[in-house]
Amino acid sequence: MVVLQNFMDSLKVVPGSCNQTCHDENQVINIKAEEVTDFQEEEDSFITTFPEIKVEHENCTDLPKDVSGLDRETCQGNDAIDIKVEVTDIEEEADPLLITFPVIDTQHGNTVNEHEILHGQPCPYTCDVCNKPFSTKSNLKQHQRIHSGDRPYSCHMCNKSFSTRSKLKIHQRIHSGERPYTCDICNKSFSEKGVLKTHQRIHSGERPYSCGMCNKSFSTKCRLMIHERIHSGERPYSCDVCKKSFNEKGGLKAHERIHSGERPYSCDVCNKSFCRRITLSMHKRIHSGERPYSCDICRKSFSQRISLSIHQRVHSGERPYACDICSKTFSWLNSLIVHQRVHSGEKPYSCDVCNKSFSRRITLTMHERVHSGDRPYSCDICNKSFSQRISLSVHQRVHSGERPYACDICSKTFSWQSSLNVHQRIHSGERPNSCDVSN
């Protein structure tokens, strides 16, 4: 206890502070010191102040000799001395017991701040282009690639580049065929977790995104955004060749294949190719005979949903498409478009052989058989062939005896509409083909 001994030697004792001799082995002597001079602080910063110190001593004669008024009798045994001191003019830290460690600078110095931000702190990183805030510097850096067009991650197989490593990883599954996310209901697998989540809404029927104007709901936010463009009229995707615009990127991409002639989707049965995947899917139903859409009223089935929707107008009488010139209504949009050519005189389909033009593509196709001699429709009874399906249907009435056209005056029936029209002139007296000479 060298430090304690030096401290004891430096005490200035107030005279008269102790005037009794120690007779008991454990008597406490109070000594008050006002000032410590020439005190050298040891390197150990923990030993600085001693507000109350109890020491055990073998002999009272070890006490400072200049204590006035104390009896000079010695204390026998191990007396406990209670020393109370007031130390002044000692330079010390605000908290001498506070242990201070050196600052360690590391590359993760802002981890605590970022963690605090996730729990409600303001986002300190802001994009200087669009002012969007971010919680971490890495997220800001990734976002800035949208403005700069920087795509630092490239696929080593097709050289396609991406702005984030995660997007590259997802893309690489196209080449590897990896589909790590599987639906636990139908076992269909997916390359992205988000696509699996969207798919599972097919089974659950969940449609969490609703249109604020018509309340129609959707399973994905993307489909809702595309739908909302119907109300706004927004068509942000435009063809560079013909300037036709579209409300979704997929529609533009499929349209551009009309100009390029690209048809990347091929039927594995007949090798017919298509520019859209959905068109190929519908085409395959011709080979499979699949007709998954059925009418609730007459049970007639269809290979396409749109065909069922149009058919249902037969039962409902709905004719939603009206001509703005003559107000004639139609069940099909295509029927209205063809009808409007009656007023405009437009005949956009021309024969390459004789240059005769037509208002409908199907009419041109039937006309071209005049030049080619093609007669694709054959009677399965007499093998007679025809260039038009309707001609075959009329011919088959010869074998079946069907006479679907009846006179509303005499009830006579006919196989042909034209035959009924000629017959009705008997009742009306109409003679449209009269000779100008004999009359």
C-alpha positions in Angstrom: 0.0 0.0 0.0 2.7 2.5 -1.1 0.1 4.9 -2.5 -1.8 4.9 0.7 1.3 5.5 2.7 2.3 8.5 0.5 -1.1 9.8 0.9 -1.0 9.6 4.7 2.3 11.4 4.8 0.9 14.3 2.8 -2.1 14.9 5.0 -2.4 18.2 6.8 -4.2 17.5 10.0 -6.4 20.1 11.6 -5.2 20.7 15.2 -7.6 19.5 17.9 -9.4 17.2 15.6 -8.6 14.2 17.7 -7.9 14.5 21.5 -8.4 11.0 22.8 -5.9 8.2 23.2 -6.6 4.8 21.7 -7.2 2.3 24.4 -9.4 -0.1 22.5 -8.1 -2.4 19.7 -10.7 -1.2 17.2 -11.1 2.4 18.1 -11.8 4.7 15.2 -9.8 8.0 14.9 -11.3 10.8 12.6 -8.7 12.9 10.9 -9.8 15.8 8.7 -7.4 16.9 6.0 -8.0 20.3 4.2 -5.3 20.1 1.5 -3.0 17.8 -0.2 0.1 19.3 -1.7 2.7 17.9 -4.0 0.5 14.9 -4.7 1.7 12.8 -7.6 -1.1 10.8 -9.2 -0.2 7.3 -10.2 -0.7 6.0 -13.7 -3.6 4.0 -12.4 -6.5 6.4 -13.0 -8.8 4.4 -10.7 -6.9 5.6 -7.5 -7.7 9.3 -7.3 -10.0 10.2 -4.5 -10.6 8.5 -1.1 -13.8 10.0 0.4 -13.6 7.4 3.3 -10.7 5.1 4.0 -10.4 2.5 6.8 -7.0 1.1 7.4 -5.7 -1.4 9.9 -2.5 -0.6 11.7 -0.3 -2.4 14.2 0.7 0.6 16.1 -0.7 4.0 16.7 2.8 5.5 16.6 2.6 5.2 12.8 0.2 8.1 12.8 1.6 11.5 11.8 3.7 13.0 14.5 2.5 16.5 14.2 -1.1 15.9 15.4 -1.5 18.4 18.2 -3.5 17.5 21.2 -3.3 13.8 20.8 -2.0 11.8 23.8 1.3 10.2 23.0 0.2 6.8 24.3 0.4 4.1 21.8 -2.5 2.0 20.6 -2.1 -1.6 21.3 -3.2 -4.2 18.7 -4.9 -3.6 15.4 -6.8 -0.4 15.8 -9.1 0.6 12.9 -8.6 4.3 12.0 -11.4 6.1 10.1 -9.8 8.8 8.0 -12.0 11.4 6.3 -10.3 13.7 3.9 -11.3 16.6 1.6 -9.1 16.7 -1.4 -8.8 19.9 -3.4 -6.8 21.2 -6.3 -6.5 17.7 -7.9 -6.9 17.7 -11.6 -9.2 14.9 -12.7 -11.7 13.8 -15.3 -15.4 14.5 -14.9 -15.9 10.8 -14.1 -12.7 9.2 -13.0 -14.2 5.7 -13.1 -15.3 6.1 -16.8 -13.2 3.8 -19.0 -12.7 5.4 -22.4 -11.6 3.2 -25.3 -10.0 4.5 -28.5 -12.4 5.1 -31.5 -12.2 2.2 -34.0 -12.9 3.2 -37.6 -14.4 0.4 -39.6 -16.2 0.1 -42.9 -19.4 -0.7 -41.0 -19.4 2.5 -39.0 -22.9 3.5 -40.0 -24.6 0.2 -39.2 -26.1 1.4 -36.0 -27.5 4.5 -37.6 -29.0 2.5 -40.4 -30.6 0.1 -37.9 -32.1 3.1 -36.0 -33.5 4.4 -39.3 -35.4 1.2 -39.8 -37.1 1.9 -36.5 -38.5 5.3 -37.3 -35.6 7.6 -37.8 -35.7 9.9 -40.9 -34.1 8.7 -44.1 -30.8 10.6 -44.5 -30.0 9.7 -48.1 -31.8 11.5 -50.9 -31.6 11.2 -54.6 -30.4 14.4 -56.1 -32.5 13.8 -59.3 -36.0 12.9 -58.0 -35.6 13.6 -54.3 -36.7 10.2 -53.3 -35.4 9.3 -49.8 -33.6 6.1 -48.8 -32.6 4.6 -45.5 -29.2 3.3 -46.6 -26.5 4.5 -49.0 -26.6 1.2 -50.9 -30.3 1.5 -51.7 -29.7 5.1 -52.9 -26.8 3.9 -55.1 -29.0 1.2 -56.6 -31.8 3.6 -57.2 -29.5 6.1 -59.0 -28.9 3.5 -61.7 -32.5 4.1 -62.9 -31.4 7.7 -63.8 -27.9 6.8 -65.1 -28.9 3.7 -67.0 -26.0 1.9 -65.4 -26.4 -1.9 -65.6 -23.2 -3.3 -64.1 -24.3 -7.0 -63.8 -24.1 -9.0 -67.0 -25.2 -12.5 -67.9 -22.2 -14.5 -69.1 -24.4 -16.6 -71.4 -26.5 -14.0 -73.3 -24.7 -10.7 -72.2 -28.0 -9.2 -71.1 -27.2 -6.7 -68.3 -29.1 -5.7 -65.1 -28.9 -2.9 -62.5 -28.9 -5.3 -59.5 -27.3 -8.6 -58.7 -30.6 -10.1 -57.6 -32.2 -9.4 -61.0 -29.2 -11.1 -62.7 -29.6 -14.1 -60.5 -33.3 -14.5 -61.3 -32.5 -14.1 -65.0 -29.9 -16.8 -64.9 -32.6 -19.3 -64.0 -33.9 -19.0 -67.5 -30.7 -20.6 -68.8 -30.4 -23.1 -65.9 -34.0 -24.0 -65.9 -34.0 -23.6 -62.1 -37.5 -23.1 -60.6 -37.0 -23.2 -56.9 -40.5 -22.0 -55.8 -43.3 -24.6 -56.0 -47.0 -24.2 -55.4 -48.1 -26.6 -52.6 -51.5 -27.1 -54.2 -50.8 -27.8 -57.9 -47.0 -28.3 -57.8 -46.4 -25.7 -60.5 -43.0 -24.2 -60.0 -41.6 -20.7 -60.6 -38.3 -19.0 -60.8 -39.3 -16.0 -58.6 -41.0 -16.0 -55.2 -43.2 -13.0 -56.1 -44.6 -14.9 -59.1 -45.4 -17.9 -56.9 -47.3 -15.6 -54.5 -49.3 -14.1 -57.3 -50.1 -17.6 -58.7 -51.4 -18.8 -55.3 -54.1 -16.1 -55.5 -55.6 -18.3 -58.3 -56.3 -21.0 -55.7 -57.3 -18.6 -52.9 -59.4 -16.3 -55.1 -57.7 -13.3 -53.5 -57.9 -10.1 -55.5 -56.5 -7.5 -53.2 -56.2 -4.6 -55.7 -59.4 -2.7 -56.5 -60.1 0.0 -59.1 -61.3 3.2 -57.4 -63.7 4.0 -60.3 -65.4 0.8 -61.1 -64.5 -1.4 -58.1 -63.2 -4.2 -60.3 -60.5 -6.1 -58.4 -57.3 -7.7 -59.5 -54.8 -10.2 -58.1 -51.7 -8.0 -59.0 -51.0 -4.3 -58.7 -49.6 -4.4 -62.3 -53.0 -5.6 -63.7 -54.8 -2.8 -61.8 -52.5 -0.1 -63.1 -53.1 -1.4 -66.7 -56.8 -1.5 -66.1 -56.9 2.1 -64.7 -55.6 3.3 -68.1 -59.0 2.3 -69.6 -60.5 5.1 -67.5 -57.7 7.6 -68.0 -57.2 6.9 -71.7 -53.5 6.7 -71.1 -51.6 4.8 -73.7 -47.9 5.3 -72.8 -46.4 2.8 -75.2 -46.1 3.9 -78.8 -44.9 2.0 -81.9 -41.9 3.7 -83.6 -43.0 2.5 -87.0 -46.7 3.3 -87.3 -47.2 5.4 -84.0 -50.0 3.2 -82.8 -50.1 3.4 -79.0 -50.9 0.8 -76.3 -51.8 0.8 -72.7 -49.4 -2.0 -71.8 -45.8 -2.9 -72.8 -46.7 -6.4 -73.8 -49.2 -5.2 -76.3 -46.6 -3.0 -78.0 -44.1 -5.8 -78.0 -46.5 -8.2 -79.7 -47.6 -5.4 -82.2 -44.0 -4.7 -83.2 -43.7 -8.3 -84.5 -46.2 -7.4 -87.2 -43.6 -5.1 -88.6 -40.6 -7.3 -88.0 -42.4 -10.5 -89.1 -41.2 -12.3 -86.0 -43.3 -15.2 -84.9 -41.4 -16.8 -81.9 -44.2 -19.2 -80.7 -44.6 -22.4 -82.7 -47.1 -25.2 -82.5 -45.3 -28.5 -81.9 -48.1 -30.4 -83.8 -48.4 -28.4 -87.1 -45.4 -26.0 -86.8 -47.7 -23.0 -87.3 -46.1 -20.0 -85.6 -47.6 -17.0 -83.8 -46.4 -13.7 -82.5 -48.1 -14.0 -79.2 -48.0 -16.9 -76.6 -51.7 -16.6 -75.8 -52.6 -17.0 -79.5 -50.5 -20.2 -79.6 -52.3 -21.5 -76.5 -55.7 -21.0 -78.1 -54.5 -22.6 -81.3 -53.4 -25.7 -79.6 -57.0 -26.3 -78.5 -57.8 -27.1 -82.2 -55.6 -30.1 -82.0 -56.6 -31.2 -78.5 -60.3 -30.4 -78.9 -60.3 -28.7 -75.6 -63.2 -26.3 -75.1 -62.9 -25.1 -71.5 -65.5 -22.3 -71.6 -69.2 -23.4 -71.5 -72.4 -21.4 -71.7 -74.5 -21.7 -68.5 -77.8 -21.6 -70.5 -77.3 -23.9 -73.5 -74.1 -25.7 -72.5 -72.4 -24.8 -75.8 -68.7 -24.8 -75.2 -65.9 -22.7 -76.7 -62.1 -22.8 -76.9 -61.8 -19.1 -76.0 -63.3 -17.0 -73.2 -64.0 -14.1 -75.6 -66.0 -16.4 -77.8 -68.2 -17.5 -74.9 -68.7 -13.8 -73.9 -69.9 -13.0 -77.4 -72.1 -16.1 -77.6 -73.9 -15.1 -74.3 -75.2 -12.0 -76.1 -77.4 -14.3 -78.2 -79.3 -15.2 -74.9 -79.2 -11.7 -73.4 -79.9 -9.8 -76.7 -77.0 -7.5 -75.9 -75.7 -5.5 -78.9 -73.2 -3.1 -77.4 -71.7 -1.8 -80.6 -73.7 0.9 -82.5 -73.0 2.6 -85.8 -72.8 6.3 -85.3 -74.3 6.9 -88.7 -77.3 4.7 -89.0 -77.5 3.5 -85.3 -77.5 -0.2 -86.3 -76.2 -2.3 -83.4 -74.0 -5.3 -83.4 -72.9 -8.0 -80.9 -69.3 -8.0 -82.3 -66.9 -5.1 -82.6 -65.6 -6.6 -85.7 -69.1 -6.7 -87.2 -69.4 -3.0 -86.6 -66.1 -2.2 -88.2 -67.0 -4.2 -91.3 -70.5 -2.5 -91.4 -69.0 1.0 -91.2 -67.2 0.3 -94.5 -70.7 0.3 -96.2 -70.9 4.0 -95.4 -67.3 4.8 -96.1 -66.9 2.6 -99.2 -63.6 1.3 -97.9 -62.5 -2.0 -99.4 -59.0 -2.6 -97.9 -58.6 -6.2 -99.2 -57.5 -6.6 -102.8 -57.0 -9.7 -105.0 -53.5 -10.0 -106.3 -54.7 -11.6 -109.5 -57.6 -9.4 -110.7 -57.2 -6.4 -108.3 -60.8 -6.8 -107.2 -61.2 -5.4 -103.7 -63.4 -6.4 -100.8 -64.5 -5.0 -97.4 -63.8 -8.2 -95.5 -60.8 -10.5 -95.4 -62.9 -13.6 -95.5 -64.7 -12.4 -98.6 -61.2 -12.0 -100.3 -60.2 -15.5 -99.2 -63.3 -17.0 -100.7 -62.8 -15.0 -104.0 -59.2 -16.2 -104.3 -60.5 -19.8 -104.7 -62.1 -18.8 -108.0 -58.5 -18.3 -109.4 -56.9 -21.2 -107.5 -59.8 -23.7 -108.0 -59.5 -24.6 -104.4 -62.7 -26.3 -103.1 -61.8 -27.3 -99.5 -65.3 -28.3 -98.4 -66.6 -31.7 -99.4 -69.9 -33.5 -98.9 -69.3 -36.7 -96.9 -72.1 -38.5 -98.8 -71.5 -37.7 -102.5 -68.0 -36.2 -102.2 -69.1 -33.1 -104.1 -66.8 -30.2 -103.1 -67.4 -26.5 -102.7 -65.3 -23.4 -102.3 -67.4 -22.0 -99.4 -68.6 -23.7 -96.2 -72.1 -22.1 -96.6 -72.4 -23.7 -100.1 -71.7 -27.2 -98.5 -74.3 -26.6 -95.8 -77.0 -25.7 -98.4 -76.0 -28.7 -100.5 -76.3 -31.1 -97.6 -80.0 -30.3 -97.4 -80.5 -32.2 -100.6 -79.5 -35.4 -98.7 -81.2 -34.5 -95.4 -84.5 -33.1 -97.0 -84.2 -30.1 -94.7 -86.3 -27.1 -95.9 -85.7 -24.4 -93.2 -87.3 -21.5 -95.1 -91.1 -21.3 -95.0 -93.6 -18.9 -96.7 -95.5 -17.0 -94.1 -98.6 -16.9 -96.4 -99.0 -20.5 -97.7 -96.4 -22.2 -95.4 -94.6 -23.8 -98.4 -91.0 -24.6 -97.4 -87.7 -24.3 -99.3 -84.1 -25.3 -98.9 -82.7 -22.0 -100.1 -83.5 -18.5 -98.9 -83.3 -17.3 -102.6 -86.0 -19.9 -103.5 -88.3 -18.5 -100.9 -87.7 -15.0 -102.1 -88.7 -15.9 -105.7 -91.8 -17.8 -104.4 -93.1 -14.8 -102.4 -93.4 -12.8 -105.6 -96.3 -15.0 -106.5 -98.3 -13.6 -103.5 -97.1 -10.0 -104.0 -97.5 -9.9 -107.7 -94.0 -8.4 -108.0 -92.4 -8.9 -111.4 -88.9 -7.3 -111.1 -87.6 -8.8 -114.3 -89.9 -7.4 -117.0 -89.1 -7.0 -120.7 -89.1 -3.3 -121.9 -90.0 -4.4 -125.5 -93.0 -6.6 -125.0 -94.5 -4.2 -122.5 
